[in-house]
């Protein structure tokens, strides 16, 4: 393959300092492109820095189109741009019913694409080298919640309920509030190093989302450290958490009973699953395939993708909300 000049456009500064699944995967994707010999330009808000790509800063979104390098072969963005160059747009969230998207829109899981009348998707990734090596003896008897706790659809309350029912202490990354329980620890918005240390030491991830999750980067941040995932079977989770890597149910009691057996999972196999399917190289190769497709003058979708599903809150079936 000829080496490409890839321009990546995003509205949030890079690198991510704390939370930011989309920002982390964009960083890893650009890094993978660079390691494969491609030239990468990042069009980002002022304050962004990157040692392996050219950063083109903007102070206003109105400047973006004029800052895209004239010799870029393809533009990848996380929102719709007006550009004459071959263009891909990655949709990371859920849309309103009837909302339509550019024909070259890429979604982040098979279920996410299906719910937008599309078949074009690329799984995000984690970079295993950025996480602690697997040390089974370092694992401690607590589970974790990793998400923006203030988002009700992420369901921190359900995670606490499951941990209590299972009798397994929980540490919550992504929010803070007072707790009178010694088994519920709110860690707040921790920095990257503390998050990684918690993932290294924790034994399981609770991910009981109450919406159709497009893709949960936290799932693979936990799995790459050998932790099984216990969550709800909504959105992309059934395709991301196969047998042997965790357990899915919409019943609080079933999740709690499964969580009690977290130490029966093969941690090496869970880590290997991530290495075999969800690395930056996997993500980059699929984006390159789509890039060459649009560079040939074709579109990824035969029609404008359209959101089909009203993403209303879902629930754990044996609990009143």
N, C-alpha and C positions, 0 to 999 in steps of 0.2 A: 504493500500500500504506500502511495506517495504520502509524505508528511504534510499535514494540514496546518493552517493557521486558524485556530478556533477562538472566537470571541465569546466570552461568557458574561452575561449582564445580570445583575442582581441589585435589589433595592436596599439591602442591608449590608453594613460593613463586614469585611472579613479580615482576620479569622474570627470565629465565634469565641467570645470570652467565657461565657457560662453556658446557659441553655441555648439550643438552636440546632435542631436536627437537620433542617434544610441547609443551613450554613455549613455544617460539618460535612455533609455529603457533597456539596459543591466544592469545598476545599479539597476533599479527597479525590473527586473526579478530576479537577484541574491538575492535581499532583500526578495522577495516573496518566493523563494525557502527556504531561511533561516527561515522565519516565519512559513513555513509549516513543519519544522523539518528536512529538508534535509541539508546535509553538502555541502558547496560550496567552491571550490578553484578557484581563479582567476589568470590565467597566463597572466600577463600584463607587459608593459614596465616599466622600473625603474622609480620611482617617484610616482607610484600608491599607494593608501591607501584605506583601507576599514575596518570599525569597525565590520562588521557582517560576514566576510568571510576571509579565508586565502589567502593572496596575495603572489604569487610566481613571483618575478620580473625577467625579462630578459633584457639584454643589446643588444642582437642581435637576429633577427628572427631565426637564425640558431640554437639557443639554445632551442627553444620552445618544440619540440618533446621530448627531453630528460628531460624536466621539468614537464611534465604531471604526476601527482601522479600515482604511480603504482596501488593504490587501488581505483582509480576512476572507477565508474560504467559506465559512459558515458561522452563523450566530446562534448561540443557545441562550435563552433567557427564561426567567421565571415569571414573566408577564408579557403581555402583547406589546410588540414594538412595530413601528412603521419602518421597514427597511427593504431595500431592493435585493439584498443578499439572501442566499438560502438560509432559511430560518426554522428553528425548532423552539417551541414553547413548552416548558415543563409545568404541569398543573400539579401542585402539591396538596391542595386542600379539597374540600367538598364544596360543590356549587349549589345554587338555588335551582329548583326544578325549572326546566325550560331554558336555562342559561346556556348559550352556545359559545364555542371556542374555535380558534384558528384550525384549519384542516391539518396543520403540522403540529398539533398538540400531542405531547407524550404524557402519559399518566404513570403512577408510581407502583401499581400492582395490577394484576389481572382483574381482580374484583373492582378496583377503582376505575379501570378502563371500561369494563362492562357496564358500570353504572352511569357511564357517559357515552354510551353507544359507540364505543371504540375498541380496537384490539391492540392499539399501540401503547406499550408500557415498558418502562425500565425500572427494575428494582434498585432502590438506593443501596448503600453499602456501609460497612465500617472498615477502617484500616486496622487490621490486627496488630500491626507494629506499634500503634498508638496506645495499646492497652496492656496491662500487666500480663506477663506470662502465666500460664495456668499452674497454680500451686494448690492442689487439693487440700493440703494441710492448713492452708491459710483461711479456708472457709469457716465461717462462724454460724451459729444457729439463729440467723435472722433473715427475714425476707425484705425486699425493697420495693418501693414505688418510685418511679422516675418519670416525671411529667410535670406540666404546669398545673399545680394542684388547684388553682383557682378556676380552671376550666371544668365545669361540671361534667362534661362528657368524658373526661379522663377518670372521673369517679374515684377520687381519693377516699371518700367515705366508704364505698364498697370495698376497697382494698383493706381498709382498717377493719371492717366487719369480717372479712374473710380471715385475716390474720388472727383476730380475736377468737373466732370460732375454731380455728386450727390450733390455737395455743402457741403460735409462732410470733415472736416479737417482730415489729416492722420499723424500718427507717425510711423516712420520706424525703426524697430529694426533689426540690422544685417548688417549695412553699414553706411557710412557717406560721405556726400559731401555738398558743400555750397548750400544754398537755399535762394532765394530772396522772397519766398512766406511765409507769416505767417501761411498759412494753410498746409504747408508741413514741418514737423520737422524730421530731421534725428538724431536719438538718438545714432547711432554708435553701437559698440560692448559692450553692457551694461552688468553689472554683473547680477547674478541670481536674487538678491533682486529687482533691478530696473526693470528687465524684468517682474517679477511677479507683481510688483506694477502697471506697465503699463497695463498688462493684466487685473488686477483687475478693473482698472479705465476705460479702453476702452470699447466701446459699440459694436464693430463688428470687425471681421478679414477679410481682403481682401487676397485672395489666388488665383489669376488669372494665374496659372502656364501655361507654353507653352510647356509642354511635358507630357508624360504619367507618372504621379506621382506614384511611388511605394506605398508610404504611407507617409502622412504628419503629423508628431508628433505635429507641431504647431497648426493644426486643433483642436486637443483635449486639448492642453494647453489653447486655447481660450475658447473652449466649457465648460471645467470644471469650468471656472469662469463665465459661463452663457452668453457668447457672440456668436451670430450666425455667420456663415461663408458664405462668398460670393465669389465664385470661378468659375473656368472653369470646364466643365464636362469631364476631361481627366484622364486617368488612374484609380486610385482607388477612385477618389472623388465621383462618383455616388453611390458607396456602403458605403461611410463614412458619407455623408451629406444627410440624408433622409429629406423628407418634415417635416417642423417644426423646423429644426435646421439650416436652411440657404437657399441659393438659388444658382443654378448653371446655367451658360449660357456662350456661346462663343461670345456673343454680348456685347460690351462695354455699349451701351445704356440700354440694359436690366439689366445688373448688376447694373448700376447707379440708375435706377428707383427702383430696389429692395432694394438697400442700403438705399435709402431715408426712407424706412419703417423699419429700424433696430429695432426701439423701440416697434414694434408690436409683437415681439417674446416672448414666455414664457421662461424666463431665468431659472427658476427652472426645467422645462421640459428638457431643453438643458443639464443642468448639470446632471440630472438623467439619460439621455441617455448614457452619458459617464460612470457613475457609474454602469450601468446595463450591459455594454458590453466591456469596454476598461480599466479595472484596471489591476494591476500587477498579481492579483490572476487569472484572466481570461487567461492572457498570460502564466503564469506558468503552469496552468492545461493542456493547449494544448501542451506545450513543453514536459511535463511529459508523456502525451499520446504518442507522437512521440518517446520519449526516450525509453519507454518500448517496442515499436514496433521494433526499431532497436536493442535493447538489446536481443530480441528474435531471432535475426538472419535475420530478414526481412529488405527489403529496403522500403523507403517511395515512391519512384517512380519506375515504372516497366522498365524505360529506363532513360538514361541521359537527364535531362531537357536541352532544347535548346532554345535560344533566337530567337523569330520569327519576332519581329517588329523592324524596323529601327526607332530609337527614334529621329526623326528630329524635329526642333522647330515647334510648332503649334502656331496659332495666334488667337487673338480676331478678329472676322470676319469683324467688321465695323471700322477697324483702319489700316492704312498703316504702316508697319514696314520695 
